[in-house]
Amino acid sequence: MFARVATFQNDPANVDGAIAALRENLANGLPTMPALADAKFLMLADRESGKMIGIALFDTEEALRAGDEQMNAGPGRAGARSSVEFYEVPVHTLDRS
């Protein structure tokens, strides 16, 4: 598994709006973005500082690269993006029931 980790900075007063916009993009935008169809998403939010971290998980490195390209060209962001990093995910418990 591979992860794309993007960090965003918002005005703390706008965090709820950014979350709502991202939820709408995930609900409505993914069907038109085939490279993201199998990705899993997490958003971490610090409401006090306005910092948000978006994590997209992909099964392969190739899917990660295609997803990154599509996200860079896709609909709105969760604020001012300050960084994007890529990681291998060698350990996780996401599939546990």
N, CA, C and O atoms as a GROMACS GRO file, in nm:
protein
  388
    1MET      N    1   0.085  -0.117   0.000
    1MET     CA    2   0.000   0.000   0.000
    1MET      C    3   0.090   0.124   0.000
    1MET      O    4   0.201   0.122   0.053
    2PHE      N    5   0.038   0.231  -0.061
    2PHE     CA    6   0.113   0.356  -0.071
    2PHE      C    7   0.023   0.472  -0.034
    2PHE      O    8  -0.099   0.467  -0.055
    3ALA      N    9   0.083   0.579   0.022
    3ALA     CA   10   0.006   0.694   0.069
    3ALA      C   11   0.057   0.823   0.008
    3ALA      O   12   0.177   0.846  -0.005
    4ARG      N   13  -0.038   0.908  -0.027
    4ARG     CA   14  -0.010   1.046  -0.066
    4ARG      C   15  -0.059   1.131   0.050
    4ARG      O   16  -0.177   1.126   0.084
    5VAL      N   17   0.029   1.210   0.109
    5VAL     CA   18  -0.004   1.291   0.226
    5VAL      C   19   0.011   1.438   0.189
    5VAL      O   20   0.122   1.485   0.161
    6ALA      N   21  -0.100   1.510   0.189
    6ALA     CA   22  -0.100   1.652   0.154
    6ALA      C   23  -0.138   1.733   0.277
    6ALA      O   24  -0.232   1.699   0.348
    7THR      N   25  -0.064   1.840   0.302
    7THR     CA   26  -0.090   1.928   0.416
    7THR      C   27  -0.147   2.060   0.364
    7THR      O   28  -0.098   2.116   0.266
    8PHE      N   29  -0.251   2.107   0.433
    8PHE     CA   30  -0.320   2.231   0.395
    8PHE      C   31  -0.330   2.322   0.515
    8PHE      O   32  -0.334   2.276   0.629
    9GLN      N   33  -0.335   2.452   0.489
    9GLN     CA   34  -0.356   2.549   0.596
    9GLN      C   35  -0.479   2.632   0.563
    9GLN      O   36  -0.491   2.687   0.454
   10ASN      N   37  -0.571   2.639   0.658
   10ASN     CA   38  -0.694   2.716   0.645
   10ASN      C   39  -0.704   2.815   0.758
   10ASN      O   40  -0.635   2.805   0.859
   11ASP      N   41  -0.792   2.911   0.741
   11ASP     CA   42  -0.836   2.994   0.852
   11ASP      C   43  -0.920   2.899   0.939
   11ASP      O   44  -1.007   2.830   0.887
   12PRO      N   45  -0.896   2.894   1.070
   12PRO     CA   46  -0.974   2.804   1.155
   12PRO      C   47  -1.125   2.821   1.139
   12PRO      O   48  -1.200   2.724   1.155
   13ALA      N   49  -1.170   2.940   1.108
   13ALA     CA   50  -1.314   2.963   1.089
   13ALA      C   51  -1.367   2.895   0.964
   13ALA      O   52  -1.488   2.879   0.949
   14ASN      N   53  -1.278   2.856   0.872
   14ASN     CA   54  -1.320   2.795   0.746
   14ASN      C   55  -1.305   2.644   0.741
   14ASN      O   56  -1.330   2.583   0.637
   15VAL      N   57  -1.264   2.581   0.851
   15VAL     CA   58  -1.240   2.436   0.850
   15VAL      C   59  -1.367   2.360   0.816
   15VAL      O   60  -1.362   2.268   0.734
   16ASP      N   61  -1.480   2.394   0.876
   16ASP     CA   62  -1.604   2.322   0.847
   16ASP      C   63  -1.641   2.334   0.700
   16ASP      O   64  -1.686   2.237   0.640
   17GLY      N   65  -1.624   2.450   0.641
   17GLY     CA   66  -1.652   2.469   0.500
   17GLY      C   67  -1.561   2.387   0.411
   17GLY      O   68  -1.605   2.330   0.312
   18ALA      N   69  -1.432   2.380   0.447
   18ALA     CA   70  -1.337   2.300   0.370
   18ALA      C   71  -1.373   2.152   0.378
   18ALA      O   72  -1.364   2.080   0.279
   19ILE      N   73  -1.413   2.106   0.497
   19ILE     CA   74  -1.453   1.966   0.514
   19ILE      C   75  -1.577   1.936   0.430
   19ILE      O   76  -1.583   1.834   0.362
   20ALA      N   77  -1.675   2.025   0.433
   20ALA     CA   78  -1.798   2.006   0.354
   20ALA      C   79  -1.766   2.001   0.204
   20ALA      O   80  -1.820   1.918   0.132
   21ALA      N   81  -1.678   2.089   0.158
   21ALA     CA   82  -1.641   2.091   0.016
   21ALA      C   83  -1.569   1.961  -0.023
   21ALA      O   84  -1.594   1.907  -0.130
   22LEU      N   85  -1.482   1.912   0.064
   22LEU     CA   86  -1.412   1.787   0.035
   22LEU      C   87  -1.508   1.670   0.032
   22LEU      O   88  -1.498   1.583  -0.055
   23ARG      N   89  -1.601   1.666   0.125
   23ARG     CA   90  -1.701   1.558   0.125
   23ARG      C   91  -1.781   1.560  -0.004
   23ARG      O   92  -1.808   1.455  -0.063
   24GLU      N   93  -1.819   1.678  -0.049
   24GLU     CA   94  -1.894   1.689  -0.174
   24GLU      C   95  -1.809   1.645  -0.292
   24GLU      O   96  -1.857   1.573  -0.380
   25ASN      N   97  -1.682   1.687  -0.296
   25ASN     CA   98  -1.593   1.644  -0.404
   25ASN      C   99  -1.575   1.493  -0.405
   25ASN      O  100  -1.574   1.431  -0.512
   26LEU      N  101  -1.562   1.433  -0.288
   26LEU     CA  102  -1.546   1.288  -0.281
   26LEU      C  103  -1.674   1.216  -0.327
   26LEU      O  104  -1.667   1.114  -0.394
   27ALA      N  105  -1.788   1.272  -0.290
   27ALA     CA  106  -1.915   1.210  -0.328
   27ALA      C  107  -1.946   1.228  -0.476
   27ALA      O  108  -1.996   1.137  -0.541
   28ASN      N  109  -1.916   1.346  -0.530
   28ASN     CA  110  -1.955   1.378  -0.667
   28ASN      C  111  -1.840   1.374  -0.767
   28ASN      O  112  -1.863   1.350  -0.886
   29GLY      N  113  -1.718   1.396  -0.721
   29GLY     CA  114  -1.606   1.407  -0.814
   29GLY      C  115  -1.539   1.275  -0.847
   29GLY      O  116  -1.485   1.261  -0.957
   30LEU      N  117  -1.541   1.178  -0.757
   30LEU     CA  118  -1.469   1.053  -0.781
   30LEU      C  119  -1.519   0.975  -0.902
   30LEU      O  120  -1.437   0.916  -0.973
   31PRO      N  121  -1.650   0.971  -0.928
   31PRO     CA  122  -1.692   0.896  -1.047
   31PRO      C  123  -1.631   0.948  -1.176
   31PRO      O  124  -1.619   0.873  -1.273
   32THR      N  125  -1.593   1.075  -1.179
   32THR     CA  126  -1.534   1.132  -1.300
   32THR      C  127  -1.382   1.128  -1.297
   32THR      O  128  -1.316   1.175  -1.390
   33MET      N  129  -1.325   1.071  -1.192
   33MET     CA  130  -1.180   1.064  -1.177
   33MET      C  131  -1.138   0.918  -1.163
   33MET      O  132  -1.119   0.870  -1.051
   34PRO      N  133  -1.124   0.846  -1.273
   34PRO     CA  134  -1.100   0.702  -1.267
   34PRO      C  135  -0.975   0.661  -1.189
   34PRO      O  136  -0.974   0.552  -1.130
   35ALA      N  137  -0.872   0.742  -1.186
   35ALA     CA  138  -0.750   0.706  -1.114
   35ALA      C  139  -0.772   0.703  -0.962
   35ALA      O  140  -0.689   0.651  -0.888
   36LEU      N  141  -0.884   0.759  -0.916
   36LEU     CA  142  -0.912   0.763  -0.772
   36LEU      C  143  -1.020   0.665  -0.731
   36LEU      O  144  -1.056   0.658  -0.613
   37ALA      N  145  -1.073   0.588  -0.824
   37ALA     CA  146  -1.187   0.501  -0.796
   37ALA      C  147  -1.160   0.401  -0.684
   37ALA      O  148  -1.250   0.373  -0.605
   38ASP      N  149  -1.039   0.348  -0.674
   38ASP     CA  150  -1.008   0.247  -0.572
   38ASP      C  151  -0.932   0.304  -0.452
   38ASP      O  152  -0.894   0.229  -0.362
   39ALA      N  153  -0.908   0.434  -0.451
   39ALA     CA  154  -0.834   0.496  -0.340
   39ALA      C  155  -0.922   0.505  -0.216
   39ALA      O  156  -1.045   0.509  -0.225
   40LYS      N  157  -0.857   0.509  -0.102
   40LYS     CA  158  -0.924   0.532   0.026
   40LYS      C  159  -0.871   0.664   0.080
   40LYS      O  160  -0.754   0.698   0.062
   41PHE      N  161  -0.959   0.739   0.147
   41PHE     CA  162  -0.922   0.873   0.190
   41PHE      C  163  -0.943   0.893   0.340
   41PHE      O  164  -1.038   0.841   0.398
   42LEU      N  165  -0.853   0.970   0.399
   42LEU     CA  166  -0.863   1.015   0.537
   42LEU      C  167  -0.834   1.164   0.538
   42LEU      O  168  -0.749   1.211   0.463
   43MET      N  169  -0.902   1.237   0.623
   43MET     CA  170  -0.871   1.379   0.643
   43MET      C  171  -0.855   1.400   0.793
   43MET      O  172  -0.943   1.364   0.872
   44LEU      N  173  -0.743   1.456   0.831
   44LEU     CA  174  -0.717   1.492   0.970
   44LEU      C  175  -0.731   1.643   0.980
   44LEU      O  176  -0.680   1.715   0.894
   45ALA      N  177  -0.799   1.692   1.082
   45ALA     CA  178  -0.821   1.836   1.094
   45ALA      C  179  -0.790   1.882   1.236
   45ALA      O  180  -0.835   1.822   1.334
   46ASP      N  181  -0.713   1.990   1.246
   46ASP     CA  182  -0.691   2.060   1.372
   46ASP      C  183  -0.773   2.187   1.364
   46ASP      O  184  -0.730   2.285   1.304
   47ARG      N  185  -0.890   2.186   1.423
   47ARG     CA  186  -0.982   2.299   1.413
   47ARG      C  187  -0.926   2.427   1.477
   47ARG      O  188  -0.961   2.538   1.436
   48GLU      N  189  -0.839   2.410   1.575
   48GLU     CA  190  -0.783   2.526   1.644
   48GLU      C  191  -0.685   2.603   1.555
   48GLU      O  192  -0.687   2.726   1.552
   49SER      N  193  -0.599   2.530   1.483
   49SER     CA  194  -0.499   2.597   1.399
   49SER      C  195  -0.543   2.611   1.253
   49SER      O  196  -0.489   2.694   1.180
   50GLY      N  197  -0.641   2.530   1.211
   50GLY     CA  198  -0.684   2.531   1.072
   50GLY      C  199  -0.602   2.437   0.984
   50GLY      O  200  -0.628   2.428   0.864
   51LYS      N  201  -0.506   2.368   1.041
   51LYS     CA  202  -0.424   2.275   0.964
   51LYS      C  203  -0.502   2.148   0.935
   51LYS      O  204  -0.570   2.094   1.022
   52MET      N  205  -0.492   2.101   0.809
   52MET     CA  206  -0.558   1.977   0.769
   52MET      C  207  -0.458   1.891   0.694
   52MET      O  208  -0.375   1.942   0.617
   53ILE      N  209  -0.466   1.761   0.715
   53ILE     CA  210  -0.379   1.666   0.647
   53ILE      C  211  -0.468   1.566   0.575
   53ILE      O  212  -0.549   1.497   0.637
   54GLY      N  213  -0.453   1.561   0.444
   54GLY     CA  214  -0.529   1.466   0.363
   54GLY      C  215  -0.442   1.348   0.326
   54GLY      O  216  -0.330   1.365   0.277
   55ILE      N  217  -0.493   1.229   0.351
   55ILE     CA  218  -0.419   1.106   0.321
   55ILE      C  219  -0.501   1.025   0.222
   55ILE      O  220  -0.616   0.991   0.249
   56ALA      N  221  -0.441   0.994   0.109
   56ALA     CA  222  -0.504   0.908   0.009
   56ALA      C  223  -0.421   0.780   0.002
   56ALA      O  224  -0.299   0.784  -0.013
   57LEU      N  225  -0.488   0.667   0.014
   57LEU     CA  226  -0.421   0.537   0.014
   57LEU      C  227  -0.448   0.464  -0.117
   57LEU      O  228  -0.561   0.461  -0.166
   58PHE      N  229  -0.343   0.404  -0.173
   58PHE     CA  230  -0.351   0.333  -0.300
   58PHE      C  231  -0.287   0.196  -0.286
   58PHE      O  232  -0.195   0.178  -0.206
   59ASP      N  233  -0.334   0.100  -0.363
   59ASP     CA  234  -0.281  -0.037  -0.357
   59ASP      C  235  -0.144  -0.052  -0.417
   59ASP      O  236  -0.065  -0.135  -0.372
   60THR      N  237  -0.111   0.029  -0.520
   60THR     CA  238   0.018   0.016  -0.588
   60THR      C  239   0.082   0.153  -0.605
   60THR      O  240   0.016   0.256  -0.597
   61GLU      N  241   0.212   0.152  -0.630
   61GLU     CA  242   0.283   0.278  -0.654
   61GLU      C  243   0.235   0.341  -0.784
   61GLU      O  244   0.228   0.464  -0.794
   62GLU      N  245   0.204   0.260  -0.883
   62GLU     CA  246   0.153   0.312  -1.010
   62GLU      C  247   0.019   0.384  -0.989
   62GLU      O  248  -0.004   0.491  -1.046
   63ALA      N  249  -0.068   0.325  -0.908
   63ALA     CA  250  -0.197   0.387  -0.877
   63ALA      C  251  -0.176   0.518  -0.801
   63ALA      O  252  -0.247   0.616  -0.824
   64LEU      N  253  -0.078   0.521  -0.711
   64LEU     CA  254  -0.045   0.643  -0.638
   64LEU      C  255  -0.005   0.754  -0.734
   64LEU      O  256  -0.055   0.866  -0.722
   65ARG      N  257   0.082   0.726  -0.829
   65ARG     CA  258   0.128   0.828  -0.924
   65ARG      C  259   0.013   0.878  -1.010
   65ARG      O  260   0.000   0.998  -1.034
   66ALA      N  261  -0.072   0.786  -1.057
   66ALA     CA  262  -0.187   0.826  -1.139
   66ALA      C  263  -0.285   0.908  -1.056
   66ALA      O  264  -0.340   1.006  -1.104
   67GLY      N  265  -0.308   0.867  -0.932
   67GLY     CA  266  -0.397   0.941  -0.843
   67GLY      C  267  -0.344   1.080  -0.811
   67GLY      O  268  -0.421   1.176  -0.807
   68ASP      N  269  -0.214   1.091  -0.788
   68ASP     CA  270  -0.153   1.221  -0.761
   68ASP      C  271  -0.174   1.314  -0.880
   68ASP      O  272  -0.211   1.430  -0.863
   69GLU      N  273  -0.150   1.263  -0.999
   69GLU     CA  274  -0.168   1.345  -1.119
   69GLU      C  275  -0.312   1.393  -1.130
   69GLU      O  276  -0.337   1.509  -1.163
   70GLN      N  277  -0.406   1.304  -1.104
   70GLN     CA  278  -0.547   1.340  -1.115
   70GLN      C  279  -0.587   1.439  -1.005
   70GLN      O  280  -0.663   1.532  -1.031
   71MET      N  281  -0.536   1.419  -0.883
   71MET     CA  282  -0.571   1.512  -0.775
   71MET      C  283  -0.512   1.651  -0.801
   71MET      O  284  -0.575   1.752  -0.767
   72ASN      N  285  -0.395   1.658  -0.859
   72ASN     CA  286  -0.335   1.788  -0.890
   72ASN      C  287  -0.416   1.863  -0.995
   72ASN      O  288  -0.413   1.986  -0.998
   73ALA      N  289  -0.486   1.791  -1.080
   73ALA     CA  290  -0.565   1.853  -1.187
   73ALA      C  291  -0.713   1.864  -1.150
   73ALA      O  292  -0.790   1.923  -1.225
   74GLY      N  293  -0.753   1.807  -1.036
   74GLY     CA  294  -0.894   1.795  -1.002
   74GLY      C  295  -0.955   1.914  -0.933
   74GLY      O  296  -0.895   2.021  -0.927
   75PRO      N  297  -1.077   1.895  -0.881
   75PRO     CA  298  -1.150   2.003  -0.816
   75PRO      C  299  -1.083   2.051  -0.689
   75PRO      O  300  -0.991   1.986  -0.638
   76GLY      N  301  -1.130   2.163  -0.637
   76GLY     CA  302  -1.078   2.234  -0.521
   76GLY      C  303  -0.996   2.161  -0.420
   76GLY      O  304  -0.991   2.038  -0.417
   77ARG      N  305  -0.932   2.237  -0.337
   77ARG     CA  306  -0.845   2.184  -0.232
   77ARG      C  307  -0.901   2.220  -0.096
   77ARG      O  308  -0.997   2.296  -0.084
   78ALA      N  309  -0.840   2.164   0.005
   78ALA     CA  310  -0.882   2.186   0.143
   78ALA      C  311  -0.816   2.308   0.204
   78ALA      O  312  -0.799   2.314   0.326
   79GLY      N  313  -0.780   2.405   0.124
   79GLY     CA  314  -0.712   2.525   0.172
   79GLY      C  315  -0.584   2.544   0.095
   79GLY      O  316  -0.567   2.487  -0.013
   80ALA      N  317  -0.494   2.623   0.149
   80ALA     CA  318  -0.365   2.648   0.085
   80ALA      C  319  -0.275   2.527   0.109
   80ALA      O  320  -0.235   2.500   0.223
   81ARG      N  321  -0.242   2.456   0.004
   81ARG     CA  322  -0.160   2.335   0.019
   81ARG      C  323  -0.016   2.375   0.042
   81ARG      O  324   0.042   2.451  -0.036
   82SER      N  325   0.043   2.323   0.149
   82SER     CA  326   0.181   2.358   0.181
   82SER      C  327   0.279   2.247   0.148
   82SER      O  328   0.399   2.272   0.135
   83SER      N  329   0.230   2.123   0.133
   83SER     CA  330   0.322   2.014   0.098
   83SER      C  331   0.244   1.893   0.049
   83SER      O  332   0.127   1.874   0.081
   84VAL      N  333   0.313   1.811  -0.029
   84VAL     CA  334   0.264   1.680  -0.070
   84VAL      C  335   0.382   1.585  -0.057
   84VAL      O  336   0.491   1.612  -0.110
   85GLU      N  337   0.360   1.474   0.012
   85GLU     CA  338   0.465   1.375   0.032
   85GLU      C  339   0.409   1.238  -0.002
   85GLU      O  340   0.288   1.216   0.000
   86PHE      N  341   0.499   1.144  -0.033
   86PHE     CA  342   0.459   1.010  -0.071
   86PHE      C  343   0.529   0.909   0.019
   86PHE      O  344   0.647   0.923   0.051
   87TYR      N  345   0.454   0.807   0.060
   87TYR     CA  346   0.507   0.707   0.152
   87TYR      C  347   0.463   0.567   0.111
   87TYR      O  348   0.357   0.549   0.050
   88GLU      N  349   0.544   0.471   0.143
   88GLU     CA  350   0.501   0.332   0.142
   88GLU      C  351   0.434   0.308   0.277
   88GLU      O  352   0.475   0.365   0.378
   89VAL      N  353   0.333   0.223   0.280
   89VAL     CA  354   0.263   0.190   0.404
   89VAL      C  355   0.291   0.041   0.432
   89VAL      O  356   0.214  -0.045   0.390
   90PRO      N  357   0.401   0.010   0.503
   90PRO     CA  358   0.438  -0.129   0.522
   90PRO      C  359   0.359  -0.200   0.631
   90PRO      O  360   0.358  -0.323   0.637
   91VAL      N  361   0.291  -0.124   0.718
   91VAL     CA  362   0.213  -0.183   0.826
   91VAL      C  363   0.083  -0.106   0.840
   91VAL      O  364   0.085   0.017   0.846
   92HIS      N  365  -0.028  -0.177   0.846
   92HIS     CA  366  -0.157  -0.113   0.873
   92HIS      C  367  -0.254  -0.218   0.925
   92HIS      O  368  -0.231  -0.338   0.911
   93THR      N  369  -0.363  -0.172   0.984
   93THR     CA  370  -0.469  -0.262   1.031
   93THR      C  371  -0.603  -0.220   0.971
   93THR      O  372  -0.708  -0.245   1.031
   94LEU      N  373  -0.602  -0.158   0.856
   94LEU     CA  374  -0.723  -0.103   0.796
   94LEU      C  375  -0.823  -0.209   0.753
   94LEU      O  376  -0.943  -0.180   0.746
   95ASP      N  377  -0.779  -0.330   0.724
   95ASP     CA  378  -0.869  -0.434   0.676
   95ASP      C  379  -0.931  -0.514   0.789
   95ASP      O  380  -1.010  -0.605   0.762
   96ARG      N  381  -0.898  -0.485   0.911
   96ARG     CA  382  -0.954  -0.559   1.025
   96ARG      C  383  -1.101  -0.528   1.043
   96ARG      O  384  -1.145  -0.414   1.023
   97SER      N  385  -1.176  -0.628   1.081
   97SER     CA  386  -1.320  -0.608   1.108
   97SER      C  387  -1.344  -0.602   1.257
   97SER      O  388  -1.459  -0.586   1.300
   0.00000   0.00000   0.00000
